[in-house]
Amino acid sequence: MQDFAASFAEAFQLVFGLNSGLLEVVWLSLRVSLTAVAVAAVIGLPLGAFLAVSRFPGRAVIIVTLTAMMGLPPVVVGLVVYLMLSSAGALGPLQLLYTPTAMIIAQSILVLPIIASLARQTLEDLHVEYRDQLMLFGLGSLARLRTLLWEGRYSLLTALLAGFGRAIAEVGAVIIVGGNINHVTRVMTTTIALETSKGNLALALGLGIILVAIAFAVNALVFVSRAAAERYAHA
């Protein structure tokens, strides 16, 4: 019991003492996850908007596929990206394996279906609600998309935060494609797993405290964005 108490005390010292090693891992985790969410948003938001307002053969198949991909096993995604980036893979010459870029690619693939699916559902509901008004004003396709994206901005923020929550907590895929290399590709989740296996509970607990704090912050932002969306809808 005393060992656990000492580990917790040391963990808090690392966190509040702004330990350089701990901050390095946290910064890399945030950089990789935020970049992955940004990449997924650039692709996923327009894709979700297009699926929300368009009708074409095969649309239902794409929607079902995106929805199913929301539950992609991270280790499978990591394996596929590993095969693509390995020396024998299609992207092998780029030498991206075991780099933060490889981790960003894996996380982007995991986050993209979440953002695209949630955006599609949000914008499709808005399109049904505002279809008559949009037609009355004679807006073109791009103008309608811009209008829907603006009207659904709070709900879309929730989709982005959900994607970030998935990315920041990811461990399986990033270990496979990143290799968990010290000072290069070691992020919070992989460091927690490694340091726990080594018995270094203080560092693992310190990173766990920060990871839980980030999770609470993300959920608080989701709650605030939903509340803002509801107030805007009833204004």
Secondary structure as GFF3:
##gff-version 3
##sequence-region A 1 235
A	DSSP	alpha_helix	2	16	.	.	.	ID=ss1
A	DSSP	alpha_helix	20	53	.	.	.	ID=ss2
A	DSSP	alpha_helix	59	69	.	.	.	ID=ss3
A	DSSP	alpha_helix	74	85	.	.	.	ID=ss4
A	DSSP	three_ten_helix	92	94	.	.	.	ID=ss5
A	DSSP	alpha_helix	100	136	.	.	.	ID=ss6
A	DSSP	alpha_helix	141	151	.	.	.	ID=ss7
A	DSSP	alpha_helix	153	168	.	.	.	ID=ss8
A	DSSP	alpha_helix	172	178	.	.	.	ID=ss9
A	DSSP	alpha_helix	188	198	.	.	.	ID=ss10
A	DSSP	alpha_helix	201	233	.	.	.	ID=ss11
###
